[in-house]
Amino acid sequence: MLALLGLIMVVTFTYLIMSKRLSPIVALTVVPIVFALIGGFAPGLGKMMLDGLKMVAPSAALLLFAILFFGVMIDAGLFDPLIRKILKRVNGDPQKIAIGTALLSLLVALDGDGTTTYMITCAAMLPLYKRIGMNTMILATISMLSLSIMSGMSPWGGPATRAIAALGLDATAYFIPMLPTMIGGAAWVVFTAFLLGRAERKRIGNIKLESGGGNCYIKAILEDTPYKRPRLSYLNLALVIVVMVAMVMGLMHAAILFMIGFVAALMINYPQLDLQKERILAHSGNAMTVVLLVFAAGVFAGIFSGTKMVDALAQTLVDWIPDAWSHWFPLVVAITSMPLTFVLSNDAYYFGVVPILANAAAAYGIDPVEIARASVLGQPVHLMSPLVASTLLLVGMVDRDIGDFQKATVKWAVLTSLVITALAVLTGAISLFV
């Protein structure tokens, strides 16, 4: 009954936000509270919600200061030279722009951080999308798929790191057989960008961006404003590099690094107090919306975990798998990782569900490392979830609703998961017969 209650809750929540009956913030808060009351968990409801808020607080702080930090960098014109170089290659061709987006996001996503990937990719490409009238959902879709491949499958990315740690595996043993799948997945993302760009080119055609005149790209997008600081470009670039390197090296928590970086960026570019206040207010709306969504997601996750609905769903899944399917178990894990990672945080799935699946697979003589590889193949679908903080950031940057984002990306996310699953089977990363 607990598993059924959890399933109904997830379905209800998903329907309400995709049909726009409730806003994501309201749905993430109200729906789990109602179902927790129905399940008789009223006495512990407050503690569950507080635990969930504590769990997401670092992510909320990270996103808040990351948005403000990169917002100031964009205001100062740090990414203008990169945009100019991309323009020379792609001009106003939507197909080339989409492919350029894929190549850029795949490269940036190598660091494994979703916030950085979305910030840099959107900062570089979003003005160009708006200038020629391209659908910004294409930018969001390509960025999300790129992150799901490069971060989702690499051993330094969050999902694989959790799976390796939870099952006590060797990272090299996990990763080497996954390399062909990862490379093939990256190629698939570029092909997807080609298809999306080609369709967009049919819709709006090629737009010639002149170097002067009324259609001047520089005038339309890179026009000088009182906030541009071209003379400080190298100093700003050095600041970004220092923050990124320190984050990769783990010198401090990313939220602290971005907070220090944001304060330093303000002092360097806008030493006047009135300009500092103006820049903070300019980006506070977007930052606050994302932070509120993160805290609401924390309430959902706290209740979902505290009521043990997630445990019941995972155990039910294991119990329902027939013994005759034993040789298909890694494939079953790969397929089920799509819906499970959509409704669960990576921590809940990889530390709570994957060990259960690995233990069940061991009874069939299947190596746990195959379960680890299979478990990351649903990451394209996972990154559609409103429970993913970086996804909320992406949706905010392209100024679209989470429900619209899911409608636009669900087909490509599921298809990408199926493609990389097929690649994993064909390359032997996961096997179908023991």
C-alpha positions as semicolon CSV with decimal commas, in nm:
position;residue;x (nm);y (nm);z (nm)
1;M;0,000;0,000;0,000
2;L;0,288;0,236;0,076
3;A;0,437;0,173;-0,268
4;L;0,098;0,232;-0,430
5;L;0,054;0,556;-0,235
6;G;0,398;0,673;-0,349
7;L;0,324;0,584;-0,711
8;I;-0,008;0,771;-0,707
9;M;0,165;1,071;-0,550
10;V;0,429;1,084;-0,821
11;V;0,172;1,045;-1,101
12;T;-0,050;1,313;-0,948
13;F;0,240;1,554;-0,906
14;T;0,364;1,499;-1,261
15;Y;0,016;1,546;-1,407
16;L;-0,049;1,866;-1,214
17;I;0,268;2,043;-1,328
18;M;0,259;1,918;-1,688
19;S;-0,107;2,019;-1,725
20;K;-0,031;2,351;-1,552
21;R;-0,304;2,296;-1,295
22;L;-0,052;2,397;-1,027
23;S;0,277;2,581;-1,041
24;P;0,586;2,367;-0,972
25;I;0,651;2,537;-0,637
26;V;0,295;2,474;-0,518
27;A;0,283;2,116;-0,651
28;L;0,619;2,023;-0,498
29;T;0,498;2,144;-0,159
30;V;0,127;2,066;-0,143
31;V;0,110;1,724;-0,315
32;P;0,351;1,539;-0,082
33;I;0,194;1,700;0,225
34;V;-0,153;1,581;0,121
35;F;-0,036;1,226;0,051
36;A;0,164;1,214;0,373
37;L;-0,151;1,307;0,565
38;I;-0,348;1,041;0,378
39;G;-0,081;0,786;0,472
40;G;-0,102;0,877;0,840
41;F;0,238;1,045;0,868
42;A;0,111;1,371;1,018
43;P;0,312;1,347;1,345
44;G;0,649;1,334;1,169
45;L;0,562;1,559;0,877
46;G;0,743;1,867;1,008
47;K;1,068;1,681;1,068
48;M;1,057;1,521;0,723
49;M;1,012;1,858;0,556
50;L;1,291;2,014;0,762
51;D;1,524;1,725;0,676
52;G;1,446;1,780;0,311
53;L;1,519;2,153;0,339
54;K;1,851;2,081;0,512
55;M;1,939;1,836;0,234
56;V;1,891;2,092;-0,045
57;A;2,019;2,401;0,138
58;P;2,375;2,370;-0,001
59;S;2,237;2,333;-0,354
60;A;2,014;2,636;-0,308
61;A;2,309;2,845;-0,187
62;L;2,520;2,720;-0,477
63;L;2,260;2,816;-0,737
64;L;2,193;3,154;-0,576
65;F;2,554;3,267;-0,586
66;A;2,630;3,093;-0,919
67;I;2,346;3,284;-1,087
68;L;2,463;3,612;-0,938
69;F;2,830;3,541;-1,020
70;F;2,776;3,452;-1,384
71;G;2,514;3,726;-1,414
72;V;2,777;3,984;-1,325
73;M;3,022;3,821;-1,568
74;I;2,765;3,844;-1,847
75;D;2,689;4,206;-1,761
76;A;3,061;4,285;-1,777
77;G;3,080;4,130;-2,126
78;L;3,317;3,843;-2,042
79;F;3,156;3,604;-2,292
80;D;3,124;3,854;-2,579
81;P;3,449;3,739;-2,752
82;L;3,335;3,376;-2,738
83;I;3,000;3,470;-2,889
84;R;3,176;3,657;-3,171
85;K;3,391;3,353;-3,254
86;I;3,091;3,122;-3,258
87;L;2,908;3,369;-3,482
88;K;3,186;3,362;-3,740
89;R;3,137;2,987;-3,772
90;V;2,761;2,955;-3,760
91;N;2,632;3,300;-3,858
92;G;2,253;3,280;-3,874
93;D;2,215;2,915;-3,978
94;P;1,996;2,742;-3,716
95;Q;2,138;2,401;-3,803
96;K;2,497;2,514;-3,749
97;I;2,394;2,699;-3,433
98;A;2,235;2,384;-3,288
99;I;2,545;2,175;-3,371
100;G;2,767;2,446;-3,223
101;T;2,555;2,434;-2,909
102;A;2,607;2,058;-2,885
103;L;2,984;2,079;-2,929
104;L;3,015;2,361;-2,676
105;S;2,794;2,197;-2,414
106;L;2,961;1,856;-2,454
107;L;3,299;2,017;-2,398
108;V;3,191;2,223;-2,098
109;A;3,003;1,927;-1,944
110;L;3,329;1,734;-1,913
111;D;3,381;1,893;-1,572
112;G;3,073;1,705;-1,452
113;D;2,893;2,008;-1,309
114;G;2,546;2,088;-1,440
115;T;2,538;2,443;-1,309
116;T;2,862;2,536;-1,486
117;T;2,754;2,363;-1,807
118;Y;2,422;2,544;-1,829
119;M;2,563;2,879;-1,722
120;I;2,841;2,888;-1,979
121;T;2,640;2,735;-2,266
122;C;2,341;2,962;-2,216
123;A;2,557;3,270;-2,163
124;A;2,732;3,205;-2,495
125;M;2,439;3,087;-2,707
126;L;2,115;3,233;-2,569
127;P;2,163;3,583;-2,718
128;L;2,219;3,428;-3,060
129;Y;1,903;3,213;-3,030
130;K;1,699;3,519;-2,938
131;R;1,854;3,730;-3,210
132;I;1,747;3,505;-3,497
133;G;1,425;3,382;-3,337
134;M;1,525;3,021;-3,268
135;N;1,324;2,821;-3,015
136;T;1,520;2,839;-2,689
137;M;1,390;2,493;-2,597
138;I;1,638;2,357;-2,853
139;L;1,918;2,516;-2,652
140;A;1,778;2,367;-2,331
141;T;1,729;2,021;-2,483
142;I;2,077;1,998;-2,632
143;S;2,242;2,126;-2,314
144;M;2,053;1,876;-2,100
145;L;2,136;1,581;-2,328
146;S;2,504;1,680;-2,337
147;L;2,521;1,691;-1,958
148;S;2,348;1,354;-1,928
149;I;2,619;1,191;-2,140
150;M;2,937;1,363;-2,026
151;S;2,853;1,402;-1,657
152;G;2,605;1,119;-1,617
153;M;2,838;0,844;-1,740
154;S;3,188;0,964;-1,643
155;P;3,329;0,839;-1,310
156;W;3,391;1,196;-1,194
157;G;3,029;1,291;-1,259
158;G;2,773;1,273;-0,982
159;P;2,566;0,966;-1,082
160;A;2,854;0,730;-1,157
161;T;3,049;0,849;-0,853
162;R;2,754;0,762;-0,631
163;A;2,705;0,421;-0,795
164;I;3,075;0,337;-0,763
165;A;3,081;0,444;-0,399
166;A;2,756;0,271;-0,306
167;L;2,872;-0,063;-0,451
168;G;3,241;-0,032;-0,357
169;L;3,365;-0,063;-0,716
170;D;3,687;0,027;-0,892
171;A;3,638;0,338;-1,106
172;T;3,863;0,211;-1,385
173;A;3,681;-0,121;-1,407
174;Y;3,356;0,070;-1,433
175;F;3,468;0,331;-1,686
176;I;3,681;0,163;-1,952
177;P;3,397;-0,058;-2,088
178;M;3,169;0,249;-2,080
179;L;3,393;0,464;-2,300
180;P;3,248;0,343;-2,635
181;T;2,896;0,406;-2,504
182;M;2,994;0,754;-2,386
183;I;3,155;0,841;-2,720
184;G;2,857;0,703;-2,911
185;G;2,623;0,897;-2,684
186;A;2,811;1,220;-2,758
187;A;2,782;1,150;-3,130
188;W;2,409;1,091;-3,084
189;V;2,372;1,430;-2,912
190;V;2,541;1,600;-3,208
191;F;2,309;1,410;-3,446
192;T;2,009;1,515;-3,238
193;A;2,127;1,876;-3,261
194;F;2,154;1,833;-3,638
195;L;1,792;1,713;-3,655
196;L;1,659;1,987;-3,428
197;G;1,857;2,252;-3,613
198;R;1,744;2,129;-3,953
199;A;1,379;2,145;-3,846
200;E;1,432;2,495;-3,711
201;R;1,602;2,604;-4,033
202;K;1,294;2,490;-4,225
203;R;1,080;2,698;-3,990
204;I;1,270;3,027;-3,989
205;G;1,530;2,987;-4,266
206;N;1,885;3,121;-4,266
207;I;1,930;3,468;-4,129
208;K;2,232;3,658;-4,254
209;L;2,388;3,849;-3,967
210;E;2,566;4,148;-4,113
211;S;2,870;4,319;-3,970
212;G;2,695;4,652;-4,003
213;G;2,362;4,813;-4,079
214;G;2,020;4,751;-3,934
215;N;2,071;4,377;-3,901
216;C;2,400;4,421;-3,723
217;Y;2,462;4,136;-3,480
218;I;2,703;4,334;-3,264
219;K;2,454;4,618;-3,237
220;A;2,167;4,381;-3,156
221;I;2,341;4,159;-2,902
222;L;2,683;4,286;-2,808
223;E;2,603;4,654;-2,800
224;D;2,804;4,844;-2,542
225;T;2,614;4,919;-2,224
226;P;2,714;5,116;-1,915
227;Y;2,781;4,782;-1,745
228;K;3,032;4,640;-1,995
229;R;3,389;4,627;-1,870
230;P;3,604;4,524;-2,171
231;R;3,923;4,651;-2,006
232;L;3,869;4,407;-1,720
233;S;3,809;4,102;-1,944
234;Y;4,135;3,929;-1,858
235;L;4,089;3,991;-1,487
236;N;3,732;3,860;-1,503
237;L;3,848;3,555;-1,698
238;A;4,118;3,488;-1,439
239;L;3,856;3,511;-1,164
240;V;3,630;3,259;-1,340
241;I;3,923;3,021;-1,395
242;V;4,028;3,046;-1,029
243;V;3,676;2,969;-0,909
244;M;3,638;2,676;-1,151
245;V;3,980;2,528;-1,068
246;A;3,919;2,562;-0,696
247;M;3,583;2,390;-0,737
248;V;3,730;2,100;-0,935
249;M;4,010;2,061;-0,679
250;G;3,756;2,061;-0,397
251;L;3,930;2,337;-0,201
252;M;3,597;2,460;-0,065
253;H;3,229;2,385;-0,110
254;A;3,111;2,518;-0,446
255;A;2,854;2,746;-0,279
256;I;3,129;2,919;-0,078
257;L;3,350;2,954;-0,386
258;F;3,072;3,113;-0,589
259;M;2,984;3,345;-0,301
260;I;3,345;3,464;-0,279
261;G;3,364;3,487;-0,659
262;F;3,042;3,691;-0,675
263;V;3,162;3,936;-0,411
264;A;3,499;3,970;-0,585
265;A;3,327;4,022;-0,924
266;L;3,113;4,300;-0,778
267;M;3,413;4,475;-0,623
268;I;3,621;4,447;-0,941
269;N;3,360;4,553;-1,195
270;Y;3,124;4,774;-0,997
271;P;3,300;4,931;-0,700
272;Q;3,024;5,192;-0,665
273;L;2,761;5,086;-0,410
274;D;2,466;5,201;-0,622
275;L;2,584;4,992;-0,919
276;Q;2,635;4,688;-0,695
277;K;2,280;4,716;-0,567
278;E;2,147;4,763;-0,920
279;R;2,324;4,451;-1,052
280;I;2,206;4,240;-0,759
281;L;1,848;4,351;-0,814
282;A;1,877;4,283;-1,188
283;H;1,949;3,913;-1,128
284;S;1,766;3,856;-0,800
285;G;1,435;3,769;-0,965
286;N;1,575;3,477;-1,160
287;A;1,787;3,366;-0,863
288;M;1,497;3,376;-0,618
289;T;1,267;3,176;-0,847
290;V;1,527;2,900;-0,878
291;V;1,604;2,896;-0,505
292;L;1,235;2,871;-0,415
293;L;1,195;2,577;-0,652
294;V;1,495;2,404;-0,495
295;F;1,354;2,440;-0,145
296;A;1,014;2,315;-0,264
297;A;1,189;2,015;-0,420
298;G;1,353;1,956;-0,083
299;V;1,012;1,933;0,081
300;F;0,902;1,677;-0,178
301;A;1,219;1,470;-0,141
302;G;1,211;1,487;0,239
303;I;0,856;1,356;0,259
304;F;0,909;1,096;-0,013
305;S;1,212;0,960;0,169
306;G;1,089;1,008;0,526
307;T;0,764;0,819;0,469
308;K;0,966;0,530;0,318
309;M;0,758;0,548;0,000
310;V;1,079;0,540;-0,203
311;D;1,198;0,225;-0,024
312;A;0,864;0,056;-0,078
313;L;0,866;0,139;-0,449
314;A;1,218;0,004;-0,492
315;Q;1,144;-0,319;-0,307
316;T;0,822;-0,369;-0,502
317;L;1,014;-0,334;-0,825
318;V;1,262;-0,600;-0,718
319;D;0,984;-0,834;-0,605
320;W;0,799;-0,799;-0,934
321;I;1,092;-0,905;-1,152
322;P;1,033;-1,270;-1,247
323;D;1,316;-1,521;-1,207
324;A;1,287;-1,596;-1,578
325;W;1,412;-1,245;-1,644
326;S;1,733;-1,304;-1,452
327;H;1,958;-1,287;-1,759
328;W;1,788;-0,962;-1,859
329;F;1,849;-0,799;-1,520
330;P;2,104;-0,533;-1,628
331;L;1,870;-0,432;-1,911
332;V;1,579;-0,416;-1,665
333;V;1,786;-0,189;-1,441
334;A;1,873;0,034;-1,738
335;I;1,509;0,069;-1,847
336;T;1,368;0,119;-1,497
337;S;1,636;0,376;-1,416
338;M;1,448;0,618;-1,639
339;P;1,128;0,648;-1,431
340;L;1,304;0,585;-1,099
341;T;1,566;0,855;-1,143
342;F;1,297;1,094;-1,264
343;V;1,109;1,074;-0,934
344;L;1,413;1,032;-0,709
345;S;1,719;1,236;-0,634
346;N;2,051;1,082;-0,734
347;D;2,134;1,030;-0,367
348;A;1,808;0,845;-0,304
349;Y;1,843;0,628;-0,613
350;Y;2,212;0,540;-0,602
351;F;2,245;0,501;-0,227
352;G;1,900;0,360;-0,161
353;V;1,778;0,171;-0,468
354;V;2,090;0,060;-0,656
355;P;2,231;-0,148;-0,366
356;I;1,899;-0,335;-0,351
357;L;1,914;-0,399;-0,725
358;A;2,279;-0,507;-0,704
359;N;2,201;-0,755;-0,428
360;A;1,915;-0,899;-0,630
361;A;2,141;-0,924;-0,936
362;A;2,411;-1,101;-0,735
363;A;2,166;-1,383;-0,670
364;Y;2,164;-1,438;-1,047
365;G;2,544;-1,427;-1,071
366;I;2,559;-1,079;-1,224
367;D;2,859;-0,859;-1,142
368;P;2,761;-0,542;-0,948
369;V;2,968;-0,331;-1,189
370;E;2,715;-0,407;-1,464
371;I;2,436;-0,280;-1,241
372;A;2,637;0,039;-1,182
373;R;2,679;0,091;-1,556
374;A;2,314;0,015;-1,624
375;S;2,196;0,251;-1,351
376;V;2,342;0,562;-1,518
377;L;2,174;0,501;-1,854
378;G;1,853;0,672;-1,742
379;Q;2,025;1,005;-1,672
380;P;1,876;1,185;-1,976
381;V;1,532;1,129;-1,824
382;H;1,654;1,209;-1,473
383;L;1,767;1,554;-1,584
384;M;1,409;1,639;-1,688
385;S;1,299;1,612;-1,325
386;P;1,204;1,925;-1,129
387;L;1,392;1,767;-0,838
388;V;1,723;1,841;-1,015
389;A;1,853;2,180;-0,905
390;S;2,056;2,248;-1,220
391;T;1,751;2,174;-1,436
392;L;1,560;2,446;-1,254
393;L;1,850;2,678;-1,330
394;L;1,840;2,584;-1,700
395;V;1,466;2,644;-1,723
396;G;1,509;2,979;-1,553
397;M;1,788;3,086;-1,787
398;V;1,581;3,018;-2,100
399;D;1,282;3,177;-1,927
400;R;1,043;2,889;-1,979
401;D;0,814;2,684;-1,756
402;I;0,924;2,343;-1,625
403;G;0,611;2,183;-1,772
404;D;0,689;2,322;-2,117
405;F;1,047;2,203;-2,079
406;Q;0,937;1,848;-2,000
407;K;0,695;1,837;-2,293
408;A;0,967;1,955;-2,530
409;T;1,240;1,723;-2,404
410;V;1,065;1,400;-2,300
411;K;1,082;1,243;-2,646
412;W;1,450;1,319;-2,693
413;A;1,541;1,224;-2,336
414;V;1,374;0,883;-2,356
415;L;1,516;0,822;-2,704
416;T;1,866;0,913;-2,587
417;S;1,839;0,674;-2,292
418;L;1,729;0,395;-2,525
419;V;2,012;0,471;-2,769
420;I;2,286;0,462;-2,506
421;T;2,130;0,150;-2,355
422;A;2,150;-0,019;-2,695
423;L;2,509;0,100;-2,732
424;A;2,596;-0,039;-2,388
425;V;2,453;-0,379;-2,485
426;L;2,626;-0,383;-2,825
427;T;2,964;-0,284;-2,681
428;G;2,941;-0,524;-2,389
429;A;2,922;-0,264;-2,114
430;I;2,617;-0,452;-1,991
431;S;2,537;-0,810;-2,085
432;L;2,208;-0,986;-2,149
433;F;2,326;-1,336;-2,065
434;V;2,512;-1,453;-1,758
